Amino acid sequence: MAAPNIPLINFPTVNTDRHLAYHPTIALIEKCSNPHHLKQLHAQMLRGGLFFDPFSASKLIQSCAFSQFSSIDYAHKVFDQIPHPNLYSWNALIRAYATRSQPLTCLSMFSRLLRDCAEKPNKFTYPFVIKALAKLRDLELGKGIHGMAIKEGFSSDLYVANCLIHFYAECGCLDLASRVFANMPERDVISWNSIIDGLANGGREDEAMEIFRAMDEEGVRPNDVSMVGVLTACRRMKVDVKFGKMVHSYIEKNGIKQSLILCNAILDMYTRCGGVDEAKMFFDKMVEKDIISWTTMLVGYGSLGDFDAARGLFDSLPNKDIAAWNALISAYEQNGSPKEAVAVFNELQRSKTAKPDEVTLVSTLSACSELGAIELGGWIHVYIKKERMRLNCHLATALIDMYSKCGDLEKALDVFHSVECTKDVFVWSAMIAGLGMHGCGVYAMAMFEKMLEDGVKPTSITFTNLLSACSHSGLVEEGSAFLDQMERVYNIPPGVEHYACMIDILGRAGLLEDAMALIKAMPVVPGASVWGALLGACRLHKNVELAEEAWARLHEIEPRNHGAYVLLSNVYANSGLWEKVSEVRKRMREVGLRKEPGCSSVEMNGSVHEFLVGDNTHPMSKKIYSKLGEIAERVKSEGYETKKSEVLQMVEEEEMQEKALSLHSERLALAYGLIALEQPTQRIRIVKNLRVCGDCHSVFKVVSKVYGREIVLRDRYRFHHFKEGSCSCNDYW
């Protein structure tokens, strides 16, 4: 949030002793063009005794602190030499520290003023002290300074009140900011701008728009800063493009100066409100553009998934700073293209045109999480240490999530325990999620208890992760208790996602009647995730009748959900109802739906190798299929038999049924992993976009035994650690 535009002039000294104002030496101070001349005048003032006159000394400090060649350190040294500095000198130094983003030193000077100065702070002191407090967001101290201003009769001063509005808004106390605004005996455009900006950025966009309407009704002419606040409200409210055009038209009709900041705000509003075409037209007309303009347009294309346009715009950038690289990486990562995000990061590294910052690394780590690219993620972790970057909560959360989703829970825990800053709820929640997806539900609950002991309040996401952990570990009673405590103990009303987790917990445990009863008792309308969880449980426990009901409800909500068809097909296949399977497949073809193809990836030497079901495009395909044949022979020799119910289409020939299963993408990735990673001590890490089928799960267990290999498989829902013929999920997934 921008600080109020407090004029830096019109702050006269309170010292009325200006008999030396026209002394030749004093007059020369204002004409100094470099620090050397200023120091010469300083020496001359010392020799002539002028320096010991409070007014003369204050003029010297003013020039030291605010000239084009100013040095605040030198100004402070001059100040410390003055026997009895006047209030003007105190104010000048306080103002200098406040405007140079040194709030602590500003407050230290204010404290010294209260102790050492014969005069009390005046209306020219308080605005800059409050400005410093806004940067620190020190609410309690700010309230104390506000009380002092009231006691001294300055709280109604225009400049002081404007700063108080900004201060309270920065601290998130919008009610107090509004109260200050309402009690002002006079207001200027800065007053209106401050409250509009505070409300717009503080999540009270409707009130910001109401204040703007009141401003217009009272005949106060808005400026470009006013309209930036209004556009911020529009962007956060995600108004439709038609309303955004009205605001843009208002700016043009009222002749409001379209500064670069305002133009960028218009551009941002259009891109965030779905008007990318309007944004492009406006962008092309902009006379002046900066990196923010280009980056905003880049983000707009990314939000639409128009990567060709985003890439073309990026390539045409005159100067690519790290913000532009971040925008492109984030565009790919947030719109389901993690592989491309990683490719852009690698391009950034090769180009050496900009240095990765925290935003770059967080976005790239998120892409690594999706891909299972632990080698690149680990490299980024080393980079953070090498560059001595502070492991703050954002980076820690991203690293924990990356290691957890890439199958290395030990390293995720190492990162968690190495965080030196106070862990926020996102760090704790990420670690709880990591433990949960690896089947460590009991440890996830213990982590939650430790979080509470540390005084961190859980959020809705925390409970989603916690309930998911209970689901993967079969902790029925514990999950039920957490759901019950959410609103009663923590004042967090359970949402659809929490009930979906609880349905999953009950369904996996075979308590289908209890799951159905909970659905009927839900205070919120059951969504697709709820019926999907029940349908999945019906597949697991072969309940055809309830599955058909769950599918019908899910179909009403999401008629184009191909996953629902596949789950119903699975239910029929598990029960041997192959005619029903055929009917489901026929219906999918009639409505134009196709099953999402299985895709598995495995990372080798920093490169991610992807495999589709039946894939033969890999350069090593011949060796891979030869390895598949070898695997089939070895697992059969161990007594393994194909689970033909896992074939999701009616295939009559037994040999073809087995072949269909053996070509699943995760098996191709496994075969490649066995070829590429020859050392038995090396883990094979595989990521699959769908739930692993029961037949492949059985094969992986046998392979881990006969090949003596540890295999980590991440499917859509959880992790499976295969070792010595068993899986960490204990066949509960």
N, C-alpha and C positions, 0 to 999 in steps of 0.2 A: 504494500500500500504506500503510495507516495505521501511524503510529508506535506503539511499545509504550506502554501506558497507565502511564507512570511516575508514581507519586504525587508531587505537588509539595510535600507536607509531609514531615515526618520527615527533613529534611536539616539537623540541628543544626550550629551552629558548632563548630569544633574548639578554639576559644579558650575555655578554662575560666575565664577571668578575667571573672566576671559580677558583681563587687561593685557595679556601677552599674546592674544590671538593674532595680532598683526606684526609681531616681531619678525624681522627678516629670516631668522633661522627657522622659526615655526612655519613660515610661509614656504620655505624651501622643502620642508618634509613632504608636502603634497606633490612636489615636482620631481621627487626622486625617481630615477629610472632603473636603478640596480641596487643590489644589497650593499655594494662597496660604498656608494654615495651615502646610503642611509647610516652605515656604521660611522662614516666621517662626521655626519651631522650629530650622531649620538655622542661622539667624542667632543665635538664642539660645544654641545649642550652641557656636558659634564664640566668642561673648563670654564664656561661662562656662568655656571650656576643655574641655567634654565632647567636642567634635568630635575631639580628638586622642587620645581613648581608643579603641583599636581596636574594642572591643566596641560602644561607643556609636555609633561611625561606621558599623559594619556594620548596626546596626538601622536607621539612616537610609537607607542604600543599599537595604536590603531593602524599605522602604516606597516609596522612589522607583521601584524597578524592578517591584514586583508589586502595588501598591495599585490600586484601581479607576481612579484618575486618574494612573496611572504614566506616567513619561516616562523612557525608557531613556537618552536623550541627557543629561537632567539627572542621572540616576544615574551616568552615566559621568563627568560633570564633577565630581560630588561625590567619586567614587572617586579621580580624579586629584589631588584636594586633600589626600587622606589621606597623611600622611608614611609610615606603615608599616601598610598595610592587612593585616588578618589573612586567613587562608585562607577564612573564612566570606564575607568581602567579595568575594574573587576568585571563589568558587563562585557567589555570588549574581549577579554580572555575567555570568559564563560561561553560567549557566542562563538568564538573561534573554535573551541573544542567541540561544541555541539554540532557545528556545521561540517567539521572534519571527521565525523564518525568516531570520536573519542569520548563516548558518553561517560565512562567512569571517571576520566580526568575532569570532565565538565562538572560532575557532581562533587568531586573532591574540591574543586575551586569554589563551588557554592558553599560547601561546608566551611571552608576557610573564611569566606566572606562573612558568614553568620558569626564566626568566632572573632575575627580580627578587624573587620571594617566598622568604623564608627557610624556609618549610615546603614539603614535597613535596605533590603532588596526592594526594587521598585518594579513598575509594570514593564520595564524593559529587561529585567532580569528573568522573570518567571517564564516567558515564552520559550527561552532556549533551555532552561532547566527541564521544563516539561518535554521539550523535544528530545533531550537526551534520555529521559525516562521512557519515552515511547520506543526508542531503539532497544532499550533493555527489557521492555515489557514488565517493568517492576510495578505491579498494580498497587501493592500496599504502600510503598514509598510515594508513589504518585498521588494516592489519596491524601497522604500527609501533606505534600506540597500544595495540593488543591486546598486543603484546610488552611494552610498558611496564607494563601492568596485571598481566601475569603476573609480571614481575620484582618488582613491589611487593606481590604477594600478593593482588590484588583480582580476578583473573579468575574466581574461583569465587563471588564475591559475587552474590547473586540479581539485584540491579538491573543490575549491570555485564553479567552474562551475558545477561540479557533484551535489553539494548540491542545486544549483539554479534550475537545471533540476527537481530534486525531489520536490523542493518547489513549483514551478509553476504547476507541475502535480497535487500535492496535492490540490492546489487551483483551479483546473479545467481550468487553462490557458495553454492549450496544445500548442497553437501557440507560446507563449513566451518560453515554455520549448523547443520546436523544434528550435526556433531561437537561444537560448543559445547553444544548441547542434551543430547546423550548423556552428556557429561562433567560435567553440573551435579550437585553433591551434593544440592541441594534444588531443587524447582521449585514455582512457583505457577501459577495459572490463566493469568497473562500469559505465562509461558514456553511453555505448551502453545499458547496462541492465536498467539504469534509464529511458531512453527515451522509450525503448520497454515496460517496465512495466507501465509507465505513460500512453502511448497511448492505451495499451491493457485494462487497467482498466478504461480509460476515454471514452470508446465508439468509439474509432478509431482503431478498430482491424485490418482493412486492412492496415493502415499505419504502425502499429506495425510489421506486417508480412513483409512489404517492407523494413523496417529498418533492420530486422533480415537478410533478403536476402543480403542487402548491407553490413552488418557486415561480413557475410560469404564470400562475394566477395572480401572484403578488407583483408581477411586472419586473422581476429581477432577470436581467438578460443573462442567459447562460453563456459560458465560454467553452473553449475546447476541452478544458479539464472537466467541466460539468458533463459534457457529452461522453467522455471516456467512462465516467462512472455509470451513466445510463446504459451504455453499450455493454459494460461489464455485467450489469443486471440482466440485460437481454441474453447475453451469452450463457450466463449461469442458469437462467430460466429455460433456456433452449426454446425460445419463442420461434414461431414459424417464420419463414423467410419473408412473408408478406408484411408482418409487423416490423421486422428488421428494415425492410425497405422504407417503411413509413418514418422510422427514426432517421435513416439516412437522408430522406427527403426533407425532414425538419431541419437538419443541419444545413443543407444547401439553401433552403428557402430563407432561413434566418441569417444567412451570410456569416455563419460561424467559421472562424479561421480553421482551415483543415491542416493543422500541423501534422508533422510526421507521426507523432504519438497518436493523434486522433485517427489518422488514416490507417495506421496499423490496427487500432481498435475496431474500426469498421470492417477491415479485412478479417480479423479474428472472429468477429460476430457472425459474418457470413459463413465462414468455414465451419464454425461450431454449430450453426443452426441449419446446416444442410444445404446452404446456398453456394455450393462451390462454383457453379457457373457464374453467379453474380460476383463472387469473390475474384474470379479470373478476369472478368470484365473490368472491375475496379482496379485490380492489380496492374493491368495493362495501361490504365489511364494515369496511374500515380506518377507524378513528376519526379518526386524524390523517393528512393527506396533505400532501406538499410538491411542488414542481415536479418533483423526481426521480420521485415516484410517478406523476404524470400522464405524464411523458415516457416512463417505462418501459412503461406501458400503450400509449402511442402507438406505440412501437417494435414492441411485440408485434403489434399489428394490422397494422403495415406489413410485418412479416416474413411474414405470411400473405397479403399482397396484398389485405387487406380495407380498401380505401381509403375506402369510405363510413364504416365504423366509425372509422377513424383520423381522418378529417376531422370527423366528428361530435364525437369526443372533444376534438379540438383546438379546435373552436368553443366547446365548453363550459368550456374552461380559464378559471379565474378570473383568472389573470395569465399572460400569454404572454411568457416570457423567451426569449432567443435559443436556449436549449437545446431548447425546444419547437418553435420554427420549424425548427431543424436536424433534429429528429427527423422532422418531416413531409416536409421536402425530401429527406432521406436515404431515407425510406421509399419515396417515388416513384422516386427515382433508382436505387436498388438493386434495384428490382423491375420494371424495364422500362418505366417511365413517365416518361421524361425531359422530355417536353413539360409534364406536370403539375408536375414539380419546378421547372421554370423559371417556371411561372405562380405558384407559391407564393412563389418568390424575389421576383418582381415585386410580389406582394401585400405582402410584408414591406417592400419599399422604399416602397410607398405608405402603409402603416400608420404607419411611423416609431415603432412601439412598442418596437423593439429594434434594436440596431446589428449588422450582419453581422460575424461573427468568422471566424477561419481555417477552422473546420469548415464554416460556411455557404458560404464561397467555394469550398472544395475540392469539396464536393458539387455545387454549381451549375456549376462548371467541368466536372465529369464529365458532367453532363446536357448541357451545351453541346457536349461532344465527341461524344456520341451523336447529337445533332440536326444537327451541323454549324453551330451558331449562333455564328459567329465574331464577329458584331457585339456580342452580349451578352458573349461571352468577352473580347473586346477592351476592353469597358467595364469589366469586372471588373479587368482588368490595370491600367487607368488608375486605378481606385478604390484598388487596392493602393498605387500610387505616391502618390496624393493623400493618403491617410490615413497615409502613411509607415510602412506595415506592413513588417516585416522579411520579405524574400523568403527564407523558410526552405525546407528541402528538400521539405516537403509541398506548399507553394504552387508552388514551382518545377516539381515533377513534374506537378502538375495543369495548369499553364499550358503546359508543353511538350507534354503529351498533347493538350490542347485545340487548340493551334495546329497540331500535326501532323495530327490527325484532321479539322481544318477546312480543310486544304489549304494552309496557309501555313507551309511548312518554314523559310523565312527567319526569320520571327518566332520560331519554336520555337528555332532556333539562337541568336537574339539573347537570348532568355530564358536559355538554357543558359549562355551566356558571361557573362551579367550576374550570375549567382549568386555572391554574395560569401562565403557560408559554405562550409565544406568539403562538396563534393558527395558525397552518399551513393550507394549502389548503385542506388537507385530512380531518382534523377535521371539517372544514366548510362544505365540500362536504358531509360528512357522516350525518351531521345534516340536510342539505337540503334534502338528500335522505330520512331520517327518516320522516320528515314533509310531504314529497311528498307521501310516501307509505301509510300514514295515512289520506290522502285526504285533507291535509292542504296546498293546493297550494299557497294561498295568503301569508301565513306565510313563505313558502319556498322562495317566491320571495323577501319578506322583509328581510329574512336572507341573501340572495344573495346581496342585496343592502348594508347591514351592512358589509358584507365581503369586498366589494369594498371600503367602507369608511375606513376600517382598513388597506387598502393598500395591500390586498392579491389578487394576480392575479389568475383568474379562469383557470382551465384546461379543457381538453376534457371531463373528467369524471364529472366535475362540471356541464357542460351543459347537459350531458346525464341525470343526476339526476334532473336538473331543468326542462327539457322538459318532463321527466316522471311525475314530480309533476303537470305540466300543464295538462298532459293527464288525470290523475286521478281526477282532479278538473274541467275538461271541460273548461279550459282557452285557447280558440282557438287563439284569437288575441295576447295574451301575448306570447304563444308558438311560433307563427309565427315571432313575433318581436325578440325573443331570437335567433331563427335560423338565422334570417337576420343579427343580430349583431355579430355573432360568428367570422366570418372572417373580416368583415368590421371594427369592433371596437376592437376586442380582438386578431386578427390575428391567429385564430384557425379555420382551414378549417373544415367544417362539414363532419363527416364520415357517413358511412352507418347506424350506430346505432342512429345517431341524426335524420337522415331522417326517420328511422323506427319509432322513437318517434313521429315525426310530422305527419306521415301517421296515426298513432294510434290516435293522437289528432283530426285530421280531420275526421277520420272514426267513432270514438265514437260519434262525434257531428252530424253524418249523412251526412257529406259533402263528399260523396264518389267520386263525379266527380272531386272535387278539389284535393282529395287525388290522384286520377289517373293522373291528370294533373301534380302534383308535381313529381310523379314517372317518368313521361316522360321527365321532365325538369331536373332531377337530374344529376349533373356533374360526379357522380360516378355510377358504375354499381349496380343496385338494387340487394341486397342480399336476402337470405331466410327470414331474419327478416322483411324486407320491405313487401314482398308479404304475409308473415304470419300475419302482422299487418292488411293489407287490407282484408285478408280472415276472420280474426276475426271480423272486422267491418261489413263485409257482413253477417256474422252469426247474429250479433246484429240487423241489419236492414233488414234482410231477402231478400237480393239481390242475387238471385240464379245465374243470368247470369254473373255478375261481379265476384262472388265467384268461378265459374267454370274457368274463365280466370285466376284469382289469383292462384287457385290451380294448374292449368296447368303449370304456370311459376315456382311456388314453386317446383312442382314435377320434373321439368327439373334440378333444382339446387340440390335438395335433394330427390332423388327418394325413399329413405328408411325412410323418415320422417313420422312416424306413426301419429304424431300430425296433419299433414296436412289432412290426411284421416279422422281423428276424427272431425276436424273443418268442412270439407265438409259434413260429415254425419250429423253434427249438423244443418248446413244450410238447408239440405233437410228435416230433422226432424221438424225444426221450421216452414217449409212451408207445412208440412203434406205429403211430397213426400216419402212415405214409401218404394215404390218400388226402388227408387233411393238409399235410405238408405241401403236396402238389397244388391244392386249392389256394393256399396262401401265396405260393410262388406265382400262380396264374393271376391272382388278384393284383399282386405287385406289378406284374407286367402290364395289366390293363390300365392301371392308374399312372403308369410311367415311373415307378419307383425302382431303384436298384439298391441292393445291399452295398453298404460302404465297403470298399475293398480292404482286406487286411493288409497292413503295411508294417513291417518291422525294420528296425535299424540297429546297426552295431558300429561303434566307433573304433577305428584302427589308425594309430599314428596321426591323430588330429583330424582325420577325414571320416565323415559319416557315410556309411554304405547302407542304402535302402533296398528293401526287397518287397515286392508285391506277391500275392498268392500266385504260384505257378510261374514266377519270374524267370526269364532266361536272358535278360539283357546285361547281366553283370559280366565283365571281362573274364571272370573265372568260373563261368557257369558250368562248363564241362567238369571241372574239378569238384564244384559244389554238388552237382547231381551224382557224381561218382561217390562222394562222401555220404550223401543221403542213402544211397544203396548200402553202403557199408554200415551205416547207423541202423538201418532197418534189419539187417542180418544179425547184428550184435544184440539188439534189444529183444529180438525174437528168441535168440538163444537163451535169454534170461527168463523166458516164459511170458513175455509181453504179448497181449492180444489186442487187436484194433477195436476201439469202441465205435462201432458203426452207427450208433445213435447220434454221434456228433456230426455226421454228414447232413448238411442242411438242405439237401435236395434229394429227390427220389432217384437213386442209382441202384439198378437191380443187380448188376454184376459185382460179385464180392471183390474181385481184383480192382475194379474201378473205384469202389468205395474206399479201399485202403489207399489207393493212389491219390484220391482227392484229399485225404487227410495228410498224406506225407508231403504235399506241396504247399501246406500252409506257410505263410511268410516267416513265422518265427522259426520254423525248422530250417528254412533256407539260411536265415541269419545264423542259426546255431551251427550249421554245417560250415559256413564261411568262417565263423569264429574258431572252430576246431582246427581249420586249415591255417588261418592267419596267426593265431596265438598258439604257438607250438609248445611253449613252456607250461607244464602242468600247474605251476603255481599261479599263473595269470588267470584272473577271473574273466569270464565271458559275460559282457553286459549287453543285454538286448532290451530294446524299447518297442512295444507294440501299441498300435492305436486302438485296438479292440480288446475285449476280454479274451484271455487265452482259453482255448477249448479244453475240455477234460481229457481228450486223447493226447494232445500235445503236452499237457501237464504231466500225464503219466510217462510219456516218452522222455521228457526232460529229467524226471526223477531217475529213470533207468540209466540214461546217458551219464548223469553225474556220478553214478556208481561204476559203470563199466569203463568209462574213460578217466575216472579219477579227477574230474574237473568240477570246480565250483562255478555255477551259472546263476547270474542275477537277471531275472526277467521282470520288467515293469510293464504291466498291461494297463488298460484304461482305468482300473480301479485300485490296484495295489501292487506291492512287490512280492515276488516269489524268489526265495534264496534256496536253490537246489544244491544239496551237498550229500554225498555218500548215500544216495538213493532215497532221500527224503526232502520234503519242502518245508520251509519255515511257516507256511500257512496251515500246516497240518490238515491239508485238504479241505480247509474251511474258507472258501472264497466264493 
